[in-house]
Amino acid sequence: MDLPCSLDGSCREVVEIDALVRALGNLRHWSGTAASRSSYADDQGRRLFATAGRLREEAWIDSLAAAYRLFEIDAIHDSWIAAGGRPA
């Protein structure tokens, strides 16, 4: 039985799923870190909270980009329009 993708990551979907899982892991980590630092009141604590918040936003953007690539949003949208769907 031949597998459609090798396990070494040479298949586009495997690479993109891995990227999405990693991005979501980073989002979970930085969201938790930001939440735990939200109560810091001193100057250093506020800087730590701001940094965690910025990294959370970057992880959110990375997660959206990875999902966009994996699920081929442009292709789905183009097919929707071609099938007579309303443009957004």
C-alpha positions in Angstrom: 0.0 0.0 0.0 1.4 3.3 -1.1 0.9 6.3 1.2 0.0 9.6 -0.6 2.5 11.5 1.5 5.7 10.4 3.0 6.2 10.7 6.8 9.3 12.9 6.4 7.1 16.0 5.8 7.5 16.2 2.1 3.7 16.5 1.6 2.3 20.0 1.5 -0.6 19.1 3.9 1.7 17.6 6.5 4.0 20.6 6.5 1.0 23.0 6.8 -0.7 21.0 9.5 2.5 21.0 11.5 2.8 24.8 11.0 -0.8 25.3 12.2 -0.3 23.1 15.3 2.8 24.9 16.2 1.2 28.3 15.7 -1.8 27.3 17.9 0.6 26.0 20.5 2.3 29.4 20.6 -1.0 31.1 20.8 -2.0 29.0 23.7 1.3 29.6 25.5 1.3 33.4 25.0 -2.3 33.8 25.8 -1.7 32.0 29.1 1.4 34.0 29.8 -0.4 37.3 29.1 -3.3 36.3 31.3 -0.9 35.4 34.2 0.9 38.7 33.9 -2.1 40.9 33.6 -2.2 41.6 37.3 1.4 42.8 37.5 1.5 46.3 38.8 5.1 47.4 38.9 6.9 48.9 35.9 8.7 45.6 35.0 5.5 43.7 35.3 3.7 46.0 32.9 6.5 45.6 30.4 6.4 41.8 30.7 2.6 42.0 30.2 3.0 44.2 27.2 5.6 41.9 25.7 3.4 38.8 26.3 0.5 40.6 24.7 2.5 41.5 21.6 3.7 37.9 21.3 0.2 36.7 21.7 -0.9 39.0 18.8 1.9 37.7 16.7 1.0 34.1 17.5 -2.7 34.9 16.6 -1.6 36.3 13.2 0.6 33.3 12.6 -2.3 31.0 13.5 -4.6 32.7 11.0 -2.0 32.7 8.3 -1.3 28.9 8.8 -5.0 28.1 8.7 -5.4 30.3 5.6 -2.7 28.4 3.8 -3.8 24.9 5.0 -7.5 25.4 4.1 -6.8 27.3 0.8 -9.2 30.0 1.7 -8.7 31.8 -1.7 -9.5 28.7 -3.6 -12.6 28.0 -1.6 -13.8 31.6 -2.0 -13.0 31.5 -5.8 -15.0 28.3 -6.1 -17.9 29.8 -4.2 -18.0 32.8 -6.5 -17.7 30.6 -9.6 -20.6 28.5 -8.3 -22.8 31.7 -8.2 -22.3 32.6 -4.6 -22.4 36.2 -3.4 -19.1 38.0 -3.1 -18.3 39.1 0.4 
